[in-house]
Amino acid sequence: MSAIFLCIEKEQPLPICKTLGKRDASLARQQECRRHVPQNNLRKAIDDYFFDVLRDEKGVDLPVEILDDLELKIMELARARFAA
C-alpha cells in the first residue's frame, strides 16, 4: 500500500511535505509534491479569472467545456515554458 501525501504550503519557498502511513518520503515523491502545489495554485488562479473577471465583471459567459479546454492549454503552455 502506498503512502498518502499531504502538501502543506507555509510561508516558505517550498511546501512542507508530510506523509500519512509512512515515516520517510522518497526524494522523488517530495519533488512531485513540490511540483503539484504551484500547478494547483495556477489552476485556482485561472478558475478565479474565468469566473470572477470574465463572467462576473465583463459579462462573458463561456460554456464550462470551453473554459476547461482553455485551462488545459494554459497549463500545457506553462509546463513547456517553465519545465524544470
C-alpha positions as CSV (number, residue, x, y, z in Angstrom):
1,M,0.0,0.0,0.0
2,S,1.4,3.4,-1.0
3,A,1.5,6.3,1.4
4,I,-0.9,9.2,1.1
5,F,1.0,12.5,0.9
6,L,-0.2,15.9,2.0
7,C,1.3,19.1,0.7
8,I,1.1,21.9,3.3
9,E,2.0,25.3,2.0
10,K,3.5,27.6,4.6
11,E,5.4,30.9,4.4
12,Q,8.5,29.1,3.0
13,P,9.8,29.0,-0.6
14,L,8.8,25.3,-0.9
15,P,5.9,23.4,0.7
16,I,6.5,21.1,3.6
17,C,5.6,17.5,2.5
18,K,4.4,15.1,5.2
19,T,3.3,11.5,4.8
20,L,0.4,9.5,6.3
21,G,1.1,5.8,6.7
22,K,4.9,6.1,6.2
23,R,7.6,7.9,8.1
24,D,10.1,8.7,5.3
25,A,9.1,10.0,2.0
26,S,11.3,9.4,-1.0
27,L,13.1,12.4,-2.6
28,A,11.2,11.8,-5.9
29,R,7.8,11.9,-4.1
30,Q,8.8,15.1,-2.3
31,Q,9.7,16.7,-5.6
32,E,6.4,15.6,-7.1
33,C,4.6,17.2,-4.1
34,R,6.5,20.4,-4.6
35,R,5.6,20.5,-8.3
36,H,1.9,20.0,-7.7
37,V,1.4,22.9,-5.3
38,P,2.3,25.6,-7.9
39,Q,0.3,23.8,-10.5
40,N,-2.8,23.8,-8.3
41,N,-2.2,27.4,-7.4
42,L,-2.1,28.2,-11.2
43,R,-5.3,26.2,-11.8
44,K,-7.1,28.1,-9.0
45,A,-5.9,31.5,-10.4
46,I,-7.1,30.5,-13.9
47,D,-10.5,29.5,-12.5
48,D,-10.8,32.7,-10.4
49,Y,-10.0,34.8,-13.5
50,F,-12.6,32.9,-15.7
51,F,-15.4,33.2,-13.2
52,D,-14.6,36.4,-11.3
53,V,-13.3,38.6,-14.1
54,L,-14.6,37.2,-17.4
55,R,-18.1,36.1,-16.3
56,D,-18.9,38.5,-13.4
57,E,-17.1,41.7,-14.3
58,K,-17.0,41.5,-18.1
59,G,-20.2,39.5,-18.7
60,V,-18.5,36.9,-20.9
61,D,-20.4,33.7,-20.3
62,L,-18.5,30.8,-21.9
63,P,-19.5,27.1,-21.6
64,V,-17.6,25.2,-19.0
65,E,-16.3,22.8,-21.6
66,I,-14.5,25.7,-23.4
67,L,-13.1,27.0,-20.1
68,D,-11.8,23.5,-19.3
69,D,-10.1,23.3,-22.7
70,L,-8.6,26.8,-22.3
71,E,-7.3,25.8,-18.8
72,L,-5.7,22.6,-20.2
73,K,-4.0,24.6,-22.9
74,I,-2.7,27.2,-20.5
75,M,-1.3,24.5,-18.2
76,E,0.4,22.7,-21.1
77,L,2.0,26.0,-22.2
78,A,3.1,26.8,-18.6
79,R,4.7,23.3,-18.2
80,A,6.5,23.7,-21.5
81,R,7.9,27.1,-20.7
82,F,8.8,26.5,-17.1
83,A,9.9,22.9,-17.2
84,A,12.5,22.2,-14.5
